[in-house]
Amino acid sequence: MSRGSSADLVRARLSEGAALLDSMLAGECVEEIGKAAEVVAKAIHGDNKLLLFGNGGSAADAVHIAAEFVGRYLVERQPLPAVALTANLSAVTAIGNDYGYEEIFARQVQALGVAGDVAIGMTTSGRSANVAKGLRCANQEGLTTIAMTGADPGPVGEESDLCIRIPSMDTPRVQEGHTIAAHIVCEWAEARLTEGRESS
């Protein structure tokens, strides 16, 4: 990109973000995110939990989204059970050191996951071996699996029951799409809980 003003850069990136949202609206994302929202709401309201994981920026996203469920997103309600497998640094580094980095999520899924839970693996490339293995282990343990990837779901998508594919190959845009999708999933689960209270 040729050098321009900071405002030029802001306009360019905001335009890219707007184009991404248009692509998400026009493509399969609406159906994929809607299905994921239903799956997560059903699991949580059936007294199951979410396990979220990813690497780098996706690791931070997993922590962020777990916090939205455990704390609150838009309304006052009881906490919803969600665990970011990236948050326990001692577990991540011990497993990585003793068993290999590819095992850091799979071993935690084995320890914490039970049938009926939902595992959400996040990766912009679709090729994170430890995320793929975490989802594979989750399938074996009877969890429902959701992958959040970019346009190419790669091996991670193949290990999932449902894949939310953000229509971009640009890492920042994919991460932005993941945050939007996860916020919608959280809002839906939160709304279903509120409805349950009002009808009881």
N, C-alpha and C positions, 0 to 999 in steps of 0.2 A: 504493500500500500504506500503510495507517495505521501510525503509529509504534507499535512494540512493543519488546520486548527484543531484544537481539542473538541470544539463544537462539531466539526466535521466527523470526527471519530464517534462522538456520541450519537449523531444522527445515523451514521452507518450501522452501528450496533443495535440501536433501537429499531431501525428498519428491518434488520435481520431477525430480531425478536418478533416483530409484528408479522413478518412473512412466515416464521415458524408457527405462530398461533393459527394463521390462516391455513397452513398445511395440516395442522393437527385437526382443525375443524372439518376440513374437506376429506380427510382420509379415514383410516381405520382406528385412529386414536380414540375417538368418541366411544366406539363400541368396546374397545379394549379397556379403557379406563372405567367405563360403566360396569363391565363385568367384574373387574378387580374390586370396585367399590362394593358390589353386592357380596362377593366372596368374603371380603374382610369384615363387613358388617355382620354377616351371618356367623362367622367364626367367633367374633368378639361377643356377640349377644348370646352365643352358645357356651360362654365361659371358657373360650379358648383365647390364644394370644398371638401376637405377631412377633416374628423374629426377622430383623432387617440387617443386611450386611452389604459391604462393598469396599473398594479400595480407594485411597486418596480422597478426592472430592466426594466420591460416592460414600466413603466411610463417614465423612462429616454429614452428608445428606441423611444417612441412616440414623445417626444420632439426633439430628434435627427432627426428623419425622417421628421417631419414637417419643421425643419430648412433646410433640403436639398431641399425641394420643394420651400419654400419661398425665400431662398437665391439662391443658385445654387448647382448643383451637379457636372457635368462635363463640361458644356458649358455655355457661356454667353447667357442669354435669359431673358425675362420678368419674374417676380416672379410668382410662381404658388400658388394658395390658399390652405393652409393646416393649421389646428389648432390642437394643442395637448391639449386635455381637462385636462391633468394632470398639465399643466403649471400655471394655475390660482389658486394659493394656497388659496386665500381668498374664491373663489367659492367652491373649494374642501372641505375646512374645515367648511365653513358655511353650505353647504348642508349636509355634514356628521354629523355635530352637530345637525342641525334642523330636518333632515329627515331620517338620518341613512346612514351608509357607502355604503349600497347597491344602494343608489340613486345617488351617486356622478357623474356618467357619464350619466345616463338616463335623469336627469334634465337638464344637459347642452345640450344634444342632442335635447331635446324639445325646448330649448331656441335658439339654433344656427342652427339646421339642417333644411333643406328644401328638398322637393322632388327632386330627381336627384343628391343629394350629395352622397358621399360614406363614410360610417363609417367603420373604421378598428379597431377591438378589438384584443389586443395582450395579450396572457397568455400562460405560459409554461405548466401549468397543465391542461388547458381546463376547470377548475372548479371555476374560479373566478366569484362569484355571481354578482358583480357589472358590470363586463364586459358583462356577459350574459344579464343582464337587460338593459345595454346600447344598445346592438345590438337589443334586442327585441323592445325597444322603437324606434330605428332607422327604423326597419321594419314597424312599425305602422305609422311612419311619412313619409314613401315613399322613404327612402334612400336605396341604395344598400349596403348590409352588407358583410364584409369580416372578417373572423376570422383567426388569426395566432396562431397556437397551436403547441404542441408536437405531438408525434405519436398518443396519445389518445385525440381526440378533445373534448370529454366530453360534458357537457351541453352548453358550449360556441359554439362549432361547430354546435350544433343543431339549434342555433338561427341565423345562418349565411346563406347567399345565396351561398357563396363560402368559402371554408376553405383551407388554406395553412397549411398542416400538416408536420412539420419537423420530419423526421423518427428517433426520439430519445426520451428517457425518462429522459435524463440527462439535468438538467436545463441550465448549461453553454452552452452545445452544441445546445440546442433549441434556446437560445438567439442568438448565433452566426448565426444559420440558418435564424432566423428572420431578422437580419441585412442584410445578403446577399440578401434575397428575397426582402426586402424593397428597397435596393439599385437598384436592377434590375428593379423594378416597377417604381422607380423615373427616371432611365435612359431612359426607354421606353417612359414615358410621355414627358420627356425633348426632346427626339429625334423627337417625333411626332410634337411638337411645332416648332422645327427648320425646319422640312420638310414643315410645313404649311407656314412658312415665305418665304422659298426658292421658293415655287411654286406660291406665290402670286405676 
